[in-house]
Amino acid sequence: MFNEFINAYKARYFKVFTSDFKGELARLVNELNDPSLHASDEIKESLNLLIDTLNEPPLIAVIGQFSSGKSTFLNALLGQNILPSGLTPVTAKAVRLKFAKMPLLSVKFTNGSESLLASSELAELNAMSEQIKSMTLYAPSEILKEVNFIDTPGLNSLRDADTKETKNTLKKVCGAIWLSLANNAAKASELESVEEILKTNDLKALCFINQKDKLSQDELESLLKHARQTYGELFEDIIAISSKQALLGITNENKSELESSNFAKALSAVKETFLSASFKENFIKARAKKIVNFLIAEQENRLKVYGAADEILDKFNATLEEKLEAIKEEFKPKIALQYSDMSEAIKLASDEVFKLLKPFSRTKFNPAKTLLNKEIYKRENFEMISLDTDEVFSKLIYEDVVFSKFFKRYKRDLKELENEIISAFDELYKSLEDELFIYKSRYESFNPLDEFASNYETKSINTYAGRTYENFLREYENAKFKATQKISLFFEKLDVKVASNYENALKLAVYFLKQKIENSLNSHLQMGTPLYIPSAKEVYERMLNAFSLYEFDDLMCSNNSFLNKTLLDIKTEFNEIYAQKIAMLERLKAKPNEQILKLEKLQESSVILK
């Protein structure tokens, strides 16, 4: 089955082409229909139009405002009354005119059915235009062997559908005839319509000003001068005619009427403009270039989307170190102040403990010998230090106001500081999140609003942008979350060991001192070792140990502080994420770059595109 697929693919896309214009066009169309380009249905339809244009007579649209005489003009071109005309819109659907030996109307309906009708039934189909997909009128007119026309609904019809039908039709033609009424020609409203239609579709066009028979020669010359100044280079030529006179002259074989209509000059202009040997080839080349340029632009647009994400990440990463340094500079003194406040409070508590160390006298009996070597005991009084734990705890814990207030406030200050630091990290992440969410909203609903736009390319951009969080933000958010967790864990540790542990730490320090004093007394009584009398410094150091202040000195005030470690960790992780995301974007850019290179090589090699 796989081999069958490969063979079918080769048969469709790997073909042998002739070296003439027709073969080169077929080669180009084959290249542009390659599935890897994801060309839109509109582009594929336009490519088919190029093939049809080369193989069939050129298709020229007759356009103009409602009741400008389009149907009468075409009847004069055909030399017979075959298209209905009137004061009310009689062409609600574009009608293509092709050659056949007998008049015939082919109608394709939106339900898929098709009918062959008499050409006289065309007017009756106007009421059911919404059910009709397309209409082709066949007529035995010699000019239709060389050029096909398409009659379009009036642009200023009361029905919006008529204007839409005309604009859609113009995408399928290779030239246009603008028909304007003498009393309305070259007005601002008409100029706007002309410019929109011709420039949008890159159409070569002629302008025929109808009903010249209603103007004097001076009025006609003045009108033509004004029209040429107004329209500028929009038209190959501007000619005044009378379609009504021409049709009467043809049907009544009235040479004078026909000559007065100036229709021969209009017919000559049509042939010179649309039947020249180069017209079709030039149209095909221009339209093919437009298609290829659009395909390149479409891929370049995709690169711009990826490049926009690049710029956001580059900007964030370029300012990351500066922002982290700002966080450090903001909170380093605040953290040091918290450490200083805690250290000062512990110093005050240790001073109180030291004050409660009280000397008292003790007696001991030391063995001695008389002159007769008889053993006796001598009484000796000595001074020592006592520490009443009940008194200490009563003063510093149970009856205390100052220290309990301090540690309540200290707990609150620590929580506020924790929240401030976490908020700074959140803001750091949010600065990137805001930029990327703007990016997401811009491209998630991106719609190029171009007839050639590929649904595949558009949806790819929409889907990619819709996954902005998954593609970019999730890893940054996780890294930020890990950093804030480290901060919370540090403050929890600080709370547990210091702020909420005041009573236990104080008791631990006091019991340690008391035990050391008592142990030294027993040792002194038994072995005569020196008594332990704690100094103010020793009491303070014991308090610092009980409150783990030496540990927190390193974590809060040194270059190895918890804040510095956290900032370094998030910087390292953010840089790694940045490198990963830039690499991802480079991989995404590879495909459009490959397609652009392919299309540019096609531009260089195809004679159609030169």
Backbone torsions as a table, in degrees:
resi	resn	phi	psi	omega
1	MET	NA	-38.2	-179.6
2	PHE	-64.9	-41.7	179.1
3	ASN	-63.6	-36.7	177.5
4	GLU	-62.8	-41.5	178.3
5	PHE	-62.6	-45.3	179.9
6	ILE	-61.3	-43.8	-179.3
7	ASN	-65.6	-38.8	178.2
8	ALA	-65.8	-39.8	179.4
9	TYR	-63.7	-44.5	179.6
10	LYS	-63.5	-41.3	-178.4
11	ALA	-62.8	-31.9	-177.2
12	ARG	-86.2	-38.9	-171.3
13	TYR	-110.5	-11.2	178.1
14	PHE	-115.8	90.0	-173.7
15	LYS	-121.7	165.3	176.0
16	VAL	-102.3	131.7	-175.9
17	PHE	-123.7	151.4	176.5
18	THR	-74.5	165.2	-174.8
19	SER	-92.6	-0.2	178.0
20	ASP	-80.3	179.8	-176.6
21	PHE	-58.2	-42.2	-179.5
22	LYS	-62.2	-42.9	178.9
23	GLY	-66.9	-39.7	178.8
24	GLU	-65.2	-37.7	177.7
25	LEU	-65.8	-43.6	178.8
26	ALA	-61.7	-38.8	178.2
27	ARG	-63.2	-45.2	-179.1
28	LEU	-62.9	-46.1	179.7
29	VAL	-61.0	-39.7	178.7
30	ASN	-62.7	-43.0	179.5
31	GLU	-63.8	-42.0	-176.3
32	LEU	-76.7	-14.8	175.8
33	ASN	-89.9	3.5	177.6
34	ASP	-57.8	128.3	-177.1
35	PRO	-56.2	-28.3	-177.3
36	SER	-65.2	-20.3	179.3
37	LEU	-82.2	-16.6	179.2
38	HIS	52.6	43.4	179.7
39	ALA	-61.7	142.4	-179.7
40	SER	-70.5	164.1	176.6
41	ASP	-61.1	-33.8	179.9
42	GLU	-66.0	-39.4	177.6
43	ILE	-67.5	-42.4	178.5
44	LYS	-61.8	-39.6	177.8
45	GLU	-65.5	-40.0	178.6
46	SER	-66.2	-36.4	177.2
47	LEU	-65.5	-40.8	176.4
48	ASN	-63.9	-35.7	177.8
49	LEU	-62.0	-37.3	178.7
50	LEU	-63.3	-41.5	177.4
51	ILE	-63.6	-44.9	180.0
52	ASP	-63.3	-40.5	-179.5
53	THR	-60.2	-40.0	-179.4
54	LEU	-71.0	-36.4	-173.6
55	ASN	-88.8	-17.8	-176.0
56	GLU	-123.6	170.7	175.0
57	PRO	-60.6	146.4	179.6
58	PRO	-60.0	143.2	-179.6
59	LEU	-99.7	119.6	-176.7
60	ILE	-116.0	128.1	179.3
61	ALA	-87.9	138.3	172.4
62	VAL	-104.5	115.0	-173.1
63	ILE	-127.8	162.3	179.0
64	GLY	163.5	178.3	179.2
65	GLN	-71.3	163.2	177.4
66	PHE	-56.0	136.5	176.0
67	SER	64.8	31.0	176.7
68	SER	-88.3	-1.3	176.0
69	GLY	93.1	25.0	-177.5
70	LYS	-60.7	-47.6	-177.5
71	SER	-65.1	-40.3	177.7
72	THR	-64.0	-41.3	178.2
73	PHE	-60.0	-45.3	-179.7
74	LEU	-67.2	-37.5	176.4
75	ASN	-60.7	-38.2	178.1
76	ALA	-67.1	-40.0	177.5
77	LEU	-61.6	-39.7	-178.2
78	LEU	-79.3	-17.6	-179.8
79	GLY	77.4	22.2	-179.4
80	GLN	-163.0	154.6	177.2
81	ASN	-82.3	90.6	-178.1
82	ILE	-117.3	-27.8	177.9
83	LEU	-97.5	134.4	179.1
84	PRO	-71.0	148.0	177.3
85	SER	-140.6	157.0	-178.8
86	GLY	179.5	-179.2	-178.8
87	LEU	-79.4	-19.8	176.2
88	THR	-104.2	155.1	-178.7
89	PRO	-58.9	123.4	178.7
90	VAL	-113.5	-3.3	177.3
91	THR	-120.9	89.5	179.5
92	ALA	-91.1	-13.8	178.5
93	LYS	-129.1	139.3	178.9
94	ALA	-59.7	137.9	-179.7
95	VAL	-119.4	119.7	178.8
96	ARG	-87.4	138.0	-178.4
97	LEU	-111.3	120.3	-179.6
98	LYS	-130.7	163.6	-177.6
99	PHE	-81.4	140.2	169.0
100	ALA	-158.0	156.5	-177.5
101	LYS	-71.0	-21.8	179.5
102	MET	-129.3	142.9	176.7
103	PRO	-61.6	134.7	-177.2
104	LEU	-159.3	145.0	179.5
105	LEU	-117.7	120.2	176.9
106	SER	-103.8	125.2	-177.1
107	VAL	-123.1	124.9	173.6
108	LYS	-106.1	130.8	-176.2
109	PHE	-101.3	159.6	-177.9
110	THR	-66.9	-18.9	178.7
111	ASN	-84.4	2.1	177.3
112	GLY	98.9	-11.6	-179.4
113	SER	-80.6	164.4	-179.1
114	GLU	-141.7	141.0	-178.8
115	SER	-132.8	145.8	172.7
116	LEU	-107.9	121.6	-173.8
117	LEU	-127.2	167.7	173.1
118	ALA	-70.8	143.0	-178.0
119	SER	-59.3	-24.9	-179.2
120	SER	-69.2	-14.5	-177.9
121	GLU	-85.6	0.4	-176.8
122	LEU	-57.9	-45.2	-177.0
123	ALA	-62.3	-35.5	-177.7
124	GLU	-69.6	-21.5	-178.3
125	LEU	-79.4	-9.9	-178.1
126	ASN	-58.2	-36.5	-176.7
127	ALA	-70.0	-21.1	-177.0
128	MET	-114.4	31.8	-175.9
129	SER	-59.7	-30.5	-178.3
130	GLU	-67.6	-20.3	179.4
131	GLN	-91.8	-4.5	-174.9
132	ILE	-102.9	133.1	177.4
133	LYS	-88.7	-46.7	179.5
134	SER	-158.2	157.1	177.6
135	MET	-135.5	138.1	176.1
136	THR	-128.8	124.9	179.5
137	LEU	-104.0	120.0	178.5
138	TYR	-96.9	135.8	-177.6
139	ALA	-143.9	146.7	179.3
140	PRO	-83.1	65.3	-179.7
141	SER	-117.7	129.6	-173.8
142	GLU	-59.8	-35.2	-176.7
143	ILE	-64.7	-26.6	-179.9
144	LEU	-72.0	-11.9	173.5
145	LYS	-72.9	-24.9	-176.2
146	GLU	-105.1	-29.9	-177.2
147	VAL	-148.5	139.4	175.6
148	ASN	-104.3	148.3	179.1
149	PHE	-120.1	161.9	174.4
150	ILE	-136.2	121.3	-179.1
151	ASP	-86.1	125.2	-174.6
152	THR	-111.9	155.0	174.6
153	PRO	-63.4	155.4	-179.8
154	GLY	-66.5	141.2	-177.2
155	LEU	-72.7	-26.4	179.9
156	ASN	-104.0	28.5	175.8
157	SER	-66.1	154.7	178.1
158	LEU	-69.6	-16.3	-179.6
159	ARG	-93.4	120.4	177.0
160	ASP	-61.5	-31.1	-178.8
161	ALA	-62.0	-31.9	-179.4
162	ASP	-66.8	-45.0	179.3
163	THR	-64.2	-42.7	178.6
164	LYS	-61.7	-41.3	179.2
165	GLU	-60.5	-43.6	-179.7
166	THR	-64.4	-45.5	-178.3
167	LYS	-64.5	-37.2	176.8
168	ASN	-68.0	-36.6	-179.8
169	THR	-63.7	-37.5	-175.5
170	LEU	-65.6	-16.6	177.0
171	LYS	-72.9	-15.3	-172.9
172	LYS	-108.5	4.6	-177.1
173	VAL	-110.9	165.2	-179.9
174	CYS	-115.3	4.8	176.0
175	GLY	-166.7	169.5	-177.3
176	ALA	-146.0	149.2	170.6
177	ILE	-117.7	117.8	178.7
178	TRP	-94.0	120.1	179.9
179	LEU	-105.1	125.4	-176.6
180	SER	-129.2	143.3	176.4
181	LEU	-77.5	144.1	-177.3
182	ALA	-57.6	-35.9	-177.2
183	ASN	-84.0	3.7	-178.1
184	ASN	-133.2	-1.0	-172.5
185	ALA	-65.1	142.8	173.1
186	ALA	61.8	23.7	174.1
187	LYS	-80.6	161.9	-174.8
188	ALA	-57.9	-43.7	-178.2
189	SER	-63.0	-37.9	-179.7
190	GLU	-72.2	-41.3	179.8
191	LEU	-58.3	-41.1	179.5
192	GLU	-60.3	-45.0	178.8
193	SER	-64.6	-42.8	-179.2
194	VAL	-61.4	-49.1	-178.1
195	GLU	-61.2	-44.2	-179.4
196	GLU	-60.3	-46.5	-175.2
197	ILE	-69.6	-51.1	-173.5
198	LEU	-72.2	-42.0	-178.4
199	LYS	-73.0	-37.0	179.3
200	THR	-63.4	-38.7	-174.9
201	ASN	-102.7	2.5	179.0
202	ASP	50.9	51.7	-174.1
203	LEU	-102.5	137.4	169.7
204	LYS	-77.8	135.6	-170.9
205	ALA	-146.4	156.1	172.1
206	LEU	-116.0	150.1	176.0
207	CYS	-118.1	122.8	175.4
208	PHE	-114.2	121.6	178.1
209	ILE	-92.8	112.6	-172.4
210	ASN	-86.0	160.3	177.8
211	GLN	67.7	40.5	176.2
212	LYS	-62.5	-21.5	-178.4
213	ASP	-67.1	-13.6	-179.6
214	LYS	-89.4	-0.3	-177.4
215	LEU	-119.6	151.7	172.6
216	SER	-75.5	168.9	-178.5
217	GLN	-62.8	-41.4	178.9
218	ASP	-64.2	-43.1	178.6
219	GLU	-62.1	-40.1	-178.5
220	LEU	-65.4	-44.7	179.4
221	GLU	-64.5	-39.3	178.3
222	SER	-64.9	-40.3	179.5
223	LEU	-65.1	-44.6	-179.7
224	LEU	-62.9	-39.9	178.0
225	LYS	-62.8	-44.7	179.4
226	HIS	-64.1	-41.6	-178.4
227	ALA	-64.2	-43.1	-179.6
228	ARG	-65.9	-35.6	177.2
229	GLN	-69.5	-39.0	-177.0
230	THR	-72.8	-48.4	-175.0
231	TYR	-78.5	-20.6	178.5
232	GLY	60.1	-124.5	-176.2
233	GLU	-102.2	20.8	-179.6
234	LEU	-66.8	-30.8	-174.9
235	PHE	-118.5	150.5	175.0
236	GLU	-69.5	-34.1	178.6
237	ASP	-159.0	153.6	176.8
238	ILE	-124.1	119.2	-173.4
239	ILE	-129.8	135.0	176.7
240	ALA	-89.5	132.5	-178.2
241	ILE	-140.0	172.9	169.5
242	SER	-133.0	101.9	-179.1
243	SER	-61.9	-39.2	-178.8
244	LYS	-62.7	-47.4	177.8
245	GLN	-60.6	-42.0	-178.6
246	ALA	-62.2	-45.2	-178.6
247	LEU	-65.9	-40.1	177.4
248	LEU	-65.4	-40.4	180.0
249	GLY	-63.9	-38.7	-179.4
250	ILE	-71.0	-50.0	-175.8
251	THR	-69.2	-31.6	-178.8
252	ASN	-98.7	1.1	-178.1
253	GLU	53.7	44.6	-179.6
254	ASN	-103.1	100.8	-176.4
255	LYS	-64.0	-37.9	-179.0
256	SER	-62.6	-45.1	178.8
257	GLU	-63.1	-42.8	-178.4
258	LEU	-66.0	-42.0	179.5
259	GLU	-65.5	-40.2	-179.9
260	SER	-64.7	-27.8	-178.0
261	SER	-71.6	-17.5	-176.9
262	ASN	63.6	21.2	-174.1
263	PHE	-73.2	-28.9	179.5
264	ALA	-61.1	-38.7	178.4
265	LYS	-66.1	-38.9	178.3
266	ALA	-64.5	-43.1	-179.7
267	LEU	-65.2	-40.2	177.4
268	SER	-62.4	-40.7	179.2
269	ALA	-64.9	-39.3	177.9
270	VAL	-60.0	-46.1	-178.7
271	LYS	-67.6	-42.8	-179.6
272	GLU	-65.9	-36.7	-175.6
273	THR	-81.4	-44.3	-170.5
274	PHE	-105.4	-10.1	-178.3
275	LEU	-112.3	8.8	176.9
276	SER	-68.0	155.5	-177.1
277	ALA	-60.6	-32.1	-175.2
278	SER	-90.3	-12.3	-172.3
279	PHE	-58.4	-52.3	-176.4
280	LYS	-65.8	-41.9	-179.2
281	GLU	-64.4	-41.4	179.1
282	ASN	-65.0	-39.6	177.4
283	PHE	-63.4	-45.6	-179.3
284	ILE	-61.4	-43.8	179.7
285	LYS	-62.9	-46.0	-178.8
286	ALA	-62.9	-43.9	-179.1
287	ARG	-69.3	-38.1	178.1
288	ALA	-63.8	-41.4	177.5
289	LYS	-62.2	-41.1	179.3
290	LYS	-61.1	-42.8	-179.1
291	ILE	-64.4	-48.2	-178.0
292	VAL	-65.4	-42.5	177.9
293	ASN	-61.3	-36.6	178.1
294	PHE	-67.3	-43.2	180.0
295	LEU	-61.4	-38.8	176.3
296	ILE	-65.9	-46.1	-179.8
297	ALA	-60.9	-36.4	-179.9
298	GLU	-63.9	-41.8	177.7
299	GLN	-70.2	-37.2	176.9
300	GLU	-65.0	-34.6	177.4
301	ASN	-64.5	-38.9	177.6
302	ARG	-64.5	-39.2	176.6
303	LEU	-63.3	-35.9	177.8
304	LYS	-64.1	-37.5	178.6
305	VAL	-62.6	-47.2	178.0
306	TYR	-66.0	-37.6	179.9
307	GLY	-65.4	-33.3	178.0
308	ALA	-63.9	-38.7	176.5
309	ALA	-67.3	-40.1	175.5
310	ASP	-53.8	-48.9	-176.8
311	GLU	-61.8	-41.1	179.7
312	ILE	-63.3	-46.7	-179.4
313	LEU	-66.9	-40.8	178.8
314	ASP	-61.0	-46.3	-179.1
315	LYS	-61.7	-43.9	-179.5
316	PHE	-64.3	-45.6	-176.7
317	ASN	-68.6	-34.4	-179.4
318	ALA	-66.3	-30.6	-177.9
319	THR	-100.7	1.0	-175.0
320	LEU	-60.4	-50.3	-177.0
321	GLU	-61.0	-41.0	178.8
322	GLU	-62.9	-41.6	-179.7
323	LYS	-68.8	-38.9	178.1
324	LEU	-66.6	-38.4	178.1
325	GLU	-65.0	-35.9	178.4
326	ALA	-65.1	-40.0	176.4
327	ILE	-62.3	-43.8	179.9
328	LYS	-60.9	-46.9	-177.8
329	GLU	-67.5	-30.6	179.7
330	GLU	-72.9	-41.9	-169.9
331	PHE	-101.7	-14.9	177.5
332	LYS	-57.1	-50.7	178.9
333	PRO	-66.3	-31.8	179.5
334	LYS	-67.9	-39.9	178.1
335	ILE	-68.1	-42.1	178.6
336	ALA	-62.0	-36.9	178.6
337	LEU	-65.5	-40.3	177.7
338	GLN	-62.5	-40.4	177.8
339	TYR	-65.0	-43.1	-178.9
340	SER	-63.0	-43.2	178.8
341	ASP	-61.6	-43.0	-179.3
342	MET	-65.5	-43.5	179.9
343	SER	-63.0	-39.9	179.3
344	GLU	-65.9	-41.3	179.3
345	ALA	-63.6	-40.4	179.2
346	ILE	-67.8	-35.8	177.5
347	LYS	-63.5	-42.4	178.4
348	LEU	-63.6	-40.5	179.3
349	ALA	-66.2	-40.2	-179.5
350	SER	-67.6	-34.7	176.6
351	ASP	-63.2	-39.6	178.6
352	GLU	-65.1	-41.6	178.6
353	VAL	-62.5	-43.9	-178.6
354	PHE	-61.8	-37.8	179.7
355	LYS	-63.6	-29.0	-177.4
356	LEU	-86.3	1.6	171.3
357	LEU	-75.8	118.4	-173.2
358	LYS	-119.5	132.2	178.1
359	PRO	-78.5	149.8	173.2
360	PHE	-154.0	161.6	-175.4
361	SER	-93.9	141.2	176.3
362	ARG	-130.5	157.0	179.2
363	THR	-118.4	141.0	173.7
364	LYS	-137.6	160.0	-179.7
365	PHE	-117.1	119.6	-178.7
366	ASN	-102.4	134.6	178.7
367	PRO	-67.4	142.8	176.9
368	ALA	-150.3	170.1	-178.6
369	LYS	-125.7	144.6	178.7
370	THR	-82.9	-176.2	179.0
371	LEU	-67.7	-24.7	179.8
372	LEU	-92.1	15.2	178.5
373	ASN	65.3	31.4	177.9
374	LYS	-95.4	135.5	-175.5
375	GLU	-82.0	129.0	178.1
376	ILE	-136.6	171.1	177.5
377	TYR	-119.6	131.0	178.8
378	LYS	-102.9	136.1	179.9
379	ARG	-78.8	134.5	179.8
380	GLU	-137.9	127.8	175.2
381	ASN	-95.6	140.3	179.0
382	PHE	-144.5	157.0	179.9
383	GLU	-96.9	140.0	175.4
384	MET	-143.3	176.4	-177.2
385	ILE	-110.4	139.8	175.4
386	SER	-122.6	153.5	178.4
387	LEU	-134.0	110.8	-178.9
388	ASP	-85.7	104.2	-176.6
389	THR	-62.9	-36.5	179.6
390	ASP	-62.3	-40.9	179.6
391	GLU	-66.4	-41.8	-179.7
392	VAL	-62.7	-49.0	-176.7
393	PHE	-67.1	-34.9	178.6
394	SER	-64.8	-42.3	-175.7
395	LYS	-74.6	-40.3	-172.1
396	LEU	-99.5	-11.0	-177.9
397	ILE	-125.7	-64.8	-169.5
398	TYR	-71.5	-38.6	-180.0
399	GLU	-105.7	9.1	-174.7
400	ASP	-78.2	145.0	173.5
401	VAL	-120.5	-42.5	-174.0
402	VAL	-63.2	-52.8	-175.0
403	PHE	-71.9	-35.9	178.5
404	SER	-64.8	-39.2	176.8
405	LYS	-64.9	-41.9	-179.7
406	PHE	-59.1	-48.1	-175.5
407	PHE	-72.5	-27.9	172.4
408	LYS	-65.4	-46.8	177.9
409	ARG	-65.2	-37.4	-178.3
410	TYR	-63.6	-41.6	177.3
411	LYS	-60.0	-42.9	-179.7
412	ARG	-65.8	-42.5	179.7
413	ASP	-64.1	-39.5	178.6
414	LEU	-62.5	-42.0	-179.5
415	LYS	-65.5	-40.7	178.5
416	GLU	-63.4	-41.8	179.0
417	LEU	-65.4	-41.9	176.6
418	GLU	-57.6	-47.5	-178.8
419	ASN	-63.9	-37.1	179.3
420	GLU	-64.8	-43.9	-179.3
421	ILE	-65.9	-44.5	178.7
422	ILE	-62.0	-39.9	178.6
423	SER	-61.9	-37.2	178.4
424	ALA	-64.5	-40.0	177.2
425	PHE	-68.7	-37.4	177.3
426	ASP	-63.2	-41.9	179.5
427	GLU	-65.3	-36.6	177.0
428	LEU	-59.7	-48.3	178.2
429	TYR	-66.4	-40.6	-176.4
430	LYS	-64.4	-30.8	178.2
431	SER	-61.3	-35.4	175.5
432	LEU	-77.9	-41.7	-178.9
433	GLU	-59.7	-43.9	-179.2
434	ASP	-60.7	-45.6	-179.8
435	GLU	-62.8	-42.3	-177.5
436	LEU	-74.6	-29.6	176.4
437	PHE	-72.9	-33.1	172.1
438	ILE	-63.4	-43.7	176.9
439	TYR	-59.1	-44.0	179.9
440	LYS	-61.4	-48.0	-177.8
441	SER	-65.4	-30.8	-179.2
442	ARG	-70.2	-40.3	-172.8
443	TYR	-104.9	-14.7	178.8
444	GLU	-66.1	-32.5	178.4
445	SER	-110.6	21.5	-178.7
446	PHE	-60.2	130.0	177.5
447	ASN	-141.8	113.7	-175.5
448	PRO	-67.6	-15.4	178.4
449	LEU	52.2	43.5	178.0
450	ASP	-122.9	142.8	-176.8
451	GLU	-61.0	-29.2	-176.8
452	PHE	-89.5	-6.1	-172.9
453	ALA	-57.9	135.2	-180.0
454	SER	-84.9	127.5	176.3
455	ASN	-60.6	-36.8	-179.6
456	TYR	-62.6	-49.3	-179.0
457	GLU	-63.7	-43.3	-179.2
458	THR	-63.6	-46.7	-179.6
459	LYS	-66.3	-33.9	177.9
460	SER	-61.7	-44.3	178.2
461	ILE	-65.4	-44.5	-179.8
462	ASN	-60.4	-45.0	-178.8
463	THR	-66.1	-44.8	179.3
464	TYR	-60.1	-47.1	-179.7
465	ALA	-66.2	-35.5	179.5
466	GLY	-64.5	-20.4	179.4
467	ARG	-102.6	29.8	-178.7
468	THR	-57.5	-41.0	-179.9
469	TYR	-63.3	-49.5	-178.5
470	GLU	-65.9	-38.5	-176.8
471	ASN	-72.6	-34.5	-171.7
472	PHE	-127.3	-50.3	-164.7
473	LEU	-79.3	-31.1	-171.6
474	ARG	-57.3	-45.2	-179.0
475	GLU	-66.1	-39.3	177.3
476	TYR	-64.0	-42.4	-179.5
477	GLU	-64.8	-40.8	178.4
478	ASN	-62.6	-41.9	178.7
479	ALA	-64.6	-41.5	177.6
480	LYS	-63.5	-41.4	180.0
481	PHE	-62.8	-42.1	178.1
482	LYS	-61.2	-40.1	-180.0
483	ALA	-65.2	-45.6	-179.8
484	THR	-68.1	-29.3	175.2
485	GLN	-65.6	-40.4	177.5
486	LYS	-62.3	-40.5	179.1
487	ILE	-64.1	-45.5	179.9
488	SER	-63.7	-39.5	179.2
489	LEU	-65.0	-38.1	177.8
490	PHE	-63.5	-48.3	-178.2
491	PHE	-67.0	-30.6	175.2
492	GLU	-66.0	-41.7	177.5
493	LYS	-63.3	-42.5	178.8
494	LEU	-63.4	-39.2	178.9
495	ASP	-66.8	-45.6	-176.7
496	VAL	-65.4	-43.0	-174.3
497	LYS	-85.1	-22.3	-174.8
498	VAL	-124.0	-68.1	-169.7
499	ALA	-62.3	-44.6	-177.5
500	SER	-93.9	-0.5	-173.5
501	ASN	-115.1	21.6	-176.2
502	TYR	-57.0	-51.4	-177.1
503	GLU	-61.1	-47.6	-178.2
504	ASN	-65.4	-42.3	179.8
505	ALA	-64.3	-43.5	178.6
506	LEU	-62.0	-45.5	179.3
507	LYS	-63.0	-40.7	179.3
508	LEU	-60.3	-44.4	-179.4
509	ALA	-66.5	-44.3	-177.5
510	VAL	-66.7	-45.3	178.8
511	TYR	-62.3	-36.5	178.4
512	PHE	-62.6	-47.7	-179.9
513	LEU	-62.6	-44.6	-179.0
514	LYS	-61.7	-43.4	-179.0
515	GLN	-64.8	-40.5	179.8
516	LYS	-65.7	-38.3	177.7
517	ILE	-64.3	-46.5	-178.3
518	GLU	-66.1	-39.8	178.3
519	ASN	-64.0	-39.2	-179.6
520	SER	-67.6	-33.8	177.5
521	LEU	-65.2	-48.0	179.5
522	ASN	-60.5	-41.7	179.8
523	SER	-66.3	-37.3	179.6
524	HIS	-66.8	-42.5	-179.1
525	LEU	-67.3	-34.9	-175.6
526	GLN	-87.3	-39.7	-172.6
527	MET	-123.8	-2.1	177.2
528	GLY	77.4	16.6	178.4
529	THR	-68.3	159.8	-178.5
530	PRO	-62.9	149.0	175.8
531	LEU	-77.5	147.8	178.2
532	TYR	-93.4	118.0	176.9
533	ILE	-122.5	102.2	-174.4
534	PRO	-66.7	139.5	174.9
535	SER	-88.3	169.4	178.0
536	ALA	-60.5	-37.4	179.8
537	LYS	-65.3	-41.5	-179.3
538	GLU	-66.1	-38.0	177.5
539	VAL	-63.4	-42.9	-179.4
540	TYR	-63.7	-43.2	-179.5
541	GLU	-65.5	-36.7	177.7
542	ARG	-65.1	-38.5	177.8
543	MET	-66.3	-40.3	178.4
544	LEU	-61.8	-41.0	178.5
545	ASN	-64.7	-42.2	-179.0
546	ALA	-63.4	-35.0	179.7
547	PHE	-91.5	6.2	179.5
548	SER	59.0	31.3	-176.0
549	LEU	-66.8	-32.0	178.4
550	TYR	-63.9	-39.0	177.6
551	GLU	-64.7	-45.3	-176.4
552	PHE	-75.6	-21.2	173.4
553	ASP	-59.6	-44.3	179.1
554	ASP	-69.0	-40.3	-174.9
555	LEU	-76.5	-20.7	-175.2
556	MET	-111.9	-24.2	-170.8
557	CYS	-124.1	-10.2	-176.5
558	SER	-94.5	175.8	174.7
559	ASN	-67.7	-14.6	179.0
560	ASN	-99.3	24.7	-175.5
561	SER	-65.7	161.3	-179.9
562	PHE	-60.4	-35.4	-179.4
563	LEU	-67.4	-46.0	179.6
564	ASN	-62.5	-41.0	178.9
565	LYS	-63.2	-44.0	-179.0
566	THR	-64.7	-43.0	178.5
567	LEU	-63.4	-40.1	178.4
568	LEU	-65.4	-42.1	-179.8
569	ASP	-62.6	-45.6	-177.2
570	ILE	-71.6	-32.7	176.0
571	LYS	-63.4	-45.9	180.0
572	THR	-62.2	-45.3	-177.5
573	GLU	-69.3	-41.3	177.4
574	PHE	-62.3	-39.6	178.1
575	ASN	-64.6	-38.7	178.1
576	GLU	-66.4	-42.2	178.4
577	ILE	-63.3	-43.5	178.8
578	TYR	-56.8	-46.8	-179.6
579	ALA	-61.7	-39.7	179.4
580	GLN	-65.1	-42.8	-176.7
581	LYS	-70.6	-38.4	177.3
582	ILE	-64.7	-39.3	177.4
583	ALA	-64.6	-39.1	177.8
584	MET	-62.4	-44.7	-179.9
585	LEU	-64.1	-36.6	177.7
586	GLU	-64.9	-36.6	177.0
587	ARG	-66.9	-38.9	178.9
588	LEU	-66.6	-34.2	-179.3
589	LYS	-71.3	-20.5	-175.1
590	ALA	-58.9	-42.7	-176.3
591	LYS	-66.4	-53.4	177.3
592	PRO	-61.0	-34.7	176.9
593	ASN	-63.5	-39.2	177.8
594	GLU	-63.5	-41.9	-179.9
595	GLN	-67.8	-39.8	178.1
596	ILE	-62.4	-44.9	178.8
597	LEU	-60.2	-41.6	179.4
598	LYS	-63.0	-44.3	-179.4
599	LEU	-69.4	-37.0	178.3
600	GLU	-66.8	-37.6	175.8
601	LYS	-65.4	-36.1	177.9
602	LEU	-65.2	-39.2	176.9
603	GLN	-60.8	-37.7	-178.0
604	GLU	-73.7	-33.7	-172.7
605	SER	-93.4	-23.7	-174.8
606	SER	-89.1	126.9	177.8
607	VAL	-68.4	-22.7	178.8
608	ILE	-65.8	-32.5	-172.8
609	LEU	-96.6	2.6	-178.9
610	LYS	-93.3	NA	NA
